[in-house]
C-alpha cells in the first residue's frame, strides 16, 4: 500500500471498520505479551521459591524497560502519524529514525549503568539475601538485551501508527512462541536454571527485534536507516513530550503495585496477632497481587483496543478532519463500555473461581482476593472513558493533560487512597482504594476530555460536520 493509498484509507474508511482492523492485531499483541510475560514465572516456579521470587523482582526492571520503550515509541509514533496526516513524509521519516536511534542509545546507557550497579539495583527492587544470587544472574542477562528490547517497542509502535499493526503483531507473536518453547528447553533440558529463562527471554526478544526491523522496509513502512543523520535533536523534546503519558502510565503502575503490596503487608502485621501475622501478611499480599494480575490482563485488551484507535485519531487530527477524530473516540468509548460491562459482571460472579485458579489451597487468599476483585468490578466499566480519553489526548499531542490523566488512576488518585482509606475502614479500605480512585479519575478525565472535544468543535471543522 502506497502512502497515498494509506492516507485515503485512514481518512475515508468507515470508522468502525478502520479501528477494528487496526485494533484486533494490537489486542492480540497485548494479550500475547501479557501471557508470555508469565511464562518465565511459570517455568522458573518449578525450580524453587527464591528463583520464582527473583523473576518477580526482575520483572519490575523489565516493566521499566517497557516504559522507556513506550516513551520513545508512542512519542515518535504519535508525532509521525500527525505528520503523515499532513502528507509530510520527509519529516515523518526523520521522526521515525530519531525515535529509534535515540532509544537505542538510551538503552545502551541503561544497560551499562545497570550492569555496573547490578547488585544494588537488585536490592533496591526488593531482593532478600536468599533471592539476590538468582536475581543478579537473571538481571545481568536481561540487561544485555535491554537496548534492543526497548528499540523493539519503538518499532512496534511506529508500524502501528502507520496503520500496519499486522506486521507488529507478527513480530511479537513469533517472539512469544519462541520464548515459551525455549524456556523448558534451556531451564530443564540444558539444566541452565534461572539463567536459561533469562536467555530464552533475550533470544526471543532479539528475533522479534530483527523481524520488526526488517518489516520497516516492506508494506509501505518508513525504513529505519543510518544513511542520513538520525540524531536530530530538535525532534527529541517533541518525541519525549508525546511519549510522557505512556511513561507516566507504565511507571506509576509499577510504583503503585509496590506500594500496594507494602501497605498490605504493614496493615496485616499491624492488625494480626503475633502468631498469625506472617501468614496473614502473605495471604494479603498474595490476594491483592492476584487481583492486580487479573485486572491487568483484562486492561491489556482495553489498552490494545485504544492503541488501535490512536493511529486513526493522530492521522485525522493531523489532516484536520476533526469529525473523524470525534467519531472514532465516541465509537471506542461505547464499544469499550459494552466490553467492560460484560467483563465486570463475569468477574463479579466468578471472582472466587478466578482467585482460586491462581491459588486454590488458601481460604484466606481466596477471601481477600474475591472481595477486592468484586470491588474493582463495580467501577471497572469507568475505564471505558478514562482510557480512551487518555488515548485521545495523547494522540492529539495534548501531552500535559494526557500525562495528568495517565497519572491519576494508579498514581495521583490511587496512592493517597492507600493511606487515607485504611485509617477509616481498616483492611477493607485498602481493598476499595482502586475503585474509589477510579471514581475520582473519571471526574478529572471528564473535565480534560470534554474541554478538548469542545475545543475541536470550535476550531474550524473539516470533513463534513
Buried (B, 14 or more C-beta within 10 A) or exposed (E): BEBEEBBEBBBEBEBEEBBBBBBBBBBBBBBBBBEBBBBBBBBBEEBBEBBBBBBBBBBBBBBBBBBBBBBBBBBBBBBBBBBBBBEBBEBBBBBBBBBBBBBBBBBBEBBEEBBEEBBEBBBEBBBEEBBBBBBBBBBBBBBBBBBBBBBBBBBBBBBBBBBBBBBBBBBBBBBBBBBBEBBBEBBBEEEBBBBBBBBBBBBBBBBBBBBBBEBBEEBEBBEBBEEEEBEBEEBBEBBBBBBBBBBBBBBBBBBBBEBBBEBBBBBBBEEBEEEEBEEBBBBBBBBBBBBBBBBBBBBBBBBBBBBBBBBBBBBBBBBBBBBBBBBBBEBBBEBBBEBBEEBBEEBBEBBBEBBBEBBEEBEBBBBBBBBBBBBBBBBBBBBBBBBBBBBBBBBBBBBEBBBBBBBBBBBBBBBBBBEEBBEEEEBBBBBBBBBBBBEBBBEBBBEBBEEBBEEBEEEEBEBEE
